[in-house]
Amino acid sequence: MAEHLSQSELDYPFKLLEYFNGFRISKVIFSACELGVFDLLLKSQEPLSARHVAQELSTSVDGMERLLDALVGIEILEVETTNGTAFYSSTDVANLYLAKGSGKSLHDMIIYQSQTIYPLWNNLADAVREGKNQNEKTSGVPPEEVFQAIYSSEEEMLKFMGLMNSSWVLDGHDIVTAFNLSGFQNILDIGGCTGALAREMAKAYPSSSVTVFDLPQVVETAQKHFSQENDAVAFQAGDFFSDELPPADLYVLARIIHDWPDEKCLTLLKKIHDLCKPGCGVLLVEALLFENRRGPVMAQMFSLNMLVQTEGRERPPSQYTQILNKSGFCNVQVCQTGKSYDAILAIK
């Protein structure tokens, strides 16, 4: 830390205090989303007072005023004072990413972080001590039943699927265009959840056939809650560990490998390799760690999240390459997007 923080930090720890308060800032945004602040401000044709917002959202005026001021402080809202009364309005960033109605809304991601991930992180110290996830403490599900915890109820399943949908609405295009995949005619998105990434794939490569393969209850929920008119994506139900996988030219594993320890990853990748004809391959989508262990911070936070919630971890490119090579894939290419997720293409 001394190498990176300035001398002034030794005199007064501004940066450390900012880190200490990071959870409060997260909760300010989470709470505003849960209360509907950004949706209300987006619908309003004019700035609103704290009293008006509180009345519309059934909150205390004092509490809402403090919350709105905090959102102004972190530059998510704007404020103007007229005749002694503060009037609040959304920024373009809030309208685009935090309100439900936007095509790029991260609202579902935020709700999942607040209601599911945040309680798990209360047990981070225990996860570090024990080296295992904290699902049992948080939801009563044994550590080895990772997706039983994630899909413990329809409500939890919908929250998780909303998180995944938000992720690919934001990052999907960069992922599917990280490599030229136009040569793959049949693409299977394994564990493709709502189909959001698969739709980005179909949009980028309209001559390719794209299918999502996921658990029966996930496929049913995706078709019920996340379907689109004239959908270019097909769905097929199955368990990618225990069931036979359909034939494809390209198998996509987006945020799948990071859920599992090396031995399970090897099992799945060997299964895929055995199905691949020469020239076919697998596309991994993950948040790649730097080889020198110095970041990216977001990927390091994701890796801790894998500790508290799953059996897996985030890895640097060299570890993914090693796993792919052990599975039989030799031609491995890595593309780091500079955003949340990166891509690795391996050809048989």
N, C-alpha and C positions, 0 to 999 in steps of 0.2 A: 504493500500500500504506500509506503514512504517513497517508493520509486515514482509513483504516478501522481500522488497528491502534492500540491505545492507547499512551500514553506508556510504560507499563510494559514494552511489547514492545521498546522501544529499550534499556531497562535489561537485559532478558534475553529472548531471542526464543522464548518458549514456543510461540507459534502456529506460527512457522516450523519449529521442531523437530518439532512434531506433523505438519506437512505432509511434512517430510523422511522421517518414519517411516511415512507412510501406506501405502507399498508393503509394509512388513513386516506391518502389521495385515491387509491384504488376503491376504497369503500364509498367515497364521495360520488364517484362516477357510477359504481354499482347501484347505490341507493337511488340516485337520480333516475337511472334507467328503470329500476323496479317500481318507482313511484309514478313514472310516466311524464317526468318533467320535459324531456326533449320532444316527446310526441305532442304535448300540449303547445309548446312554443313553436313547433313547426306548423301546426294547424292555425295558430293565431296570425292574423294579418298585421298585428302591431305588437310592440313591446308590452309586457305585462308586469304589474306590481307583484310583490311577494304575497300580498293579501289576496289578490285575484288568483294567483297560482295555488295558494293554500286552500282557498275555497273550492276551486275546481277539482283538486286532488285529495280533498278531505284530510288535510294535515294542519298542524299548528302553524300560525303565522310566524312566530318567532323561529321555530325550527326550520321552516322553509326559507326564511330570509337568510339565515346562517348558511344553509346549504347552497342557495343561489350565489351568495357572496363568495363562497369557497370555489364554486365553479367559475366565477369571474376571475378569481385569483389564479387559477390554473389555465386561464385563457380559453375555456370551453364555451363560456357565455360572455355576452357584452352587457354593459349597464350604462344607463344615462339617468341623471337626476333632474326632475322637473318639479319646481315648487316644493322642494324638500322630500319628494317621493321618488324612490328608485324604481326604474322600469327596466326589465330584463328581456333580452332577446338572444336567440341562438346564433352561433357562428356558422359559417358554411361547413366546417368540419363536423360540428355537432349534428347539423341537418343531414349530412351525407352518411355518417357512420353510426350515430347514436340513436336516431329516431327509427322506429320500426318500419316506417313506410318507404324508406329509401331502398333502391336496388342494391346498394352496397352496405346495407345495414349490418352492424356487428352486434346488434341488440341480443340475439340469441347466444352469441359467444359470451357476452358480458353476464347474462343471467346464469349461464353454466358456471362461469368462473366464480360468481358470487355465491351461488347456492350449493354447488357441489365441490368445486376445487378448494375454495376458501376454508371450509371446515376440515378438509383433509390436511391442509397445510398447518392447521393448529397442532398437528401431531408430527411435524417435520423432525423435531429432535428425537422422538421415539423411532421414527423411520430410519434415521441415521444410526441410532444405537443398535437397532434390531436388524437392519439391512433388508427390510421387507415392507410391503405396502401397508397402509393403515385403514383398509376397508373394514376390517372387523371392528375396530374401535368406532369408526364413523357410522357404518351402516349395518354392522352385525354379520357381514358376509366374510367367509374364510379367505385368507390372502391369495390362495391359489385359484379362487373363482373370480377372476378379474372382471370378466364381462357379465357375470351374474350380478356383480355390484353395479356396473355401469348401466345394465338393463334391468335393474331391480324392480322397476314399475314402469307403466306406460309414460308417466310424467318424466321419470328420469331418462327413459329412452328418447323421448321427444326433445328434452333439453340437450342431450348428447348429440343427437342428429342435427339439431339446430346449430350447435357449435361447429360440427363438421361442415355443414352447409355454408356457414359464414366464412369459414377458413378458405374454402375453394372459390367462393364468390370474390374474395379478396386476392388470393394468390394463384388461382387456377390457371389463368391465361399464361402467366410467366412460367409455370411448371410445364404445361403441355407444349410450349414452344421453346423450351430450353434446348431440345434436340429436334431435328427434322424427323418426325415419326410418320411421314406420309407413305413410307414403304410398307407399313404394317396394315394389312387389310382387315384383320380380325383382332380387336383389342378387348381384353377382359380385365375389368377393374375389380380386383379381388378385395373384398371388404369395402366396397365403394359406397356404402351407406345410402345417402339421399340421391346419389347420382350427379351431384353438383360438379365434381371434377370430370366425370365421364361426359357430361354435357359440354364442358369446355373443350374436351378432346374431340367430340363429334363436331363442334363448331369449327375448330381449327383444321380438322381433317374430314371434310364431308363425304369423301369417297370411302372412308373406313366404316366398318361395323363395330359399334361399341356396346358392350354388355356389362352390367354390374352384377357381381356374384357376392351374395351376402346371406346371412342367416334368414330363415323363413320369416321370423317376426320383424326383422329389419326391412326386408323387401315389402312385406305387407304394409308396414307403417310408412315407408317411403312412397309407395303408390297411393296411399290414402292421404298423406299430408304434404308431400313435396312433388307431386306429379305436375307435369306441364302439358299444355295442349300441343299436339303434333310432336310429341317427344321423340327425339332421334335416338334415344337410349333404351335398350331392352334390359330386363331384370331376370335373373335366375337365382332361385333359392338353393342354399347349400352351406355346409360347414367346410371351410377351406382346409382344415386340418384332417377331418375324418372322411369327407366325401370326395368323389372323383371330380376333378376340375374339367370343365369343357376345354376342347382344343382351341388354341389361339396363336396368333403370330407374335403378339406382345402381351405380356402379363404385367399389370400395374399393381404395385403394392405401395399405396400412399398412406403414410403414418400407420403402417401395420408392423413392420419389422421392429420398430422402437418399443413395441408393447411387450416383447418377449426376450428371454435369455437366449444366448448363442445357440444352444442345442435345439431349441424349438425353431429358431430362424433357419438353421441348417436343414432341419427336416422339411420345412416348407419349401425352401429354395431348391433342394434336391428333387423334390416332387415336381416342381415347375420345370427344372432342367430336364428331367426325364421325359416330360411332355413336349419339350421344344424340339422342333426340327432345326437343322443348321440354318443360321441366318435369323432365327427367331430369338426373342430375348425377354428381359424383364426390366421394368422401369421402377426404381425405388425413389420414393419421395420422402425426405426426412430433413430435419434441422441439423445440419452438419456442424460438429464441433471443430475448432481449429486444432491442428496437430500439436501446437505448442501449449495447449491448455489455457490460453489467455482469452478465450471467448468462442463465439459471440455470447454475450451475456444472456440474450434471450434463449439460445440453445442450451446454455448451462442451467437456466431456470427450468426449461422443459425437461432436462435430464433429472433434476430433482423431483419434478412432478411425476416422472415415470417411476421414481422410487416410492413416492407416497401413494400412488394410485394403481400401478401395474406391476409386472414382473420384469420390465425392460429398462432401457436406458437410451440416451442419445449417444452417437458415436462419431469419431472423425472419419474422413474418407478412407484412410488406410484400413480401418477395422471393417468397414463395409466391403472394401475390395477383397480383404482376406476371407470373409465369409462367402462372398460370391465365388472366389476362386476355389474354395473348399467344396462348394456346391457343384463345380464343374464349369462355371462361366469364366472365360479367359479374357475376352475383350471388354474391358470395363472403362467407361468414360464418366467423368464427374463434371457437373456444371453447378457452380455456386452462384445463386441469383443475387445475393446481397440483400435479400428480403427474409421473410420468416422461414421459407422452406427451399430446399435445394433438390437437385435431381441427379440420379446415377443410372446410367443405361449400360446394361450388360448383355452381350450377344453370345449365343452359343456358336 
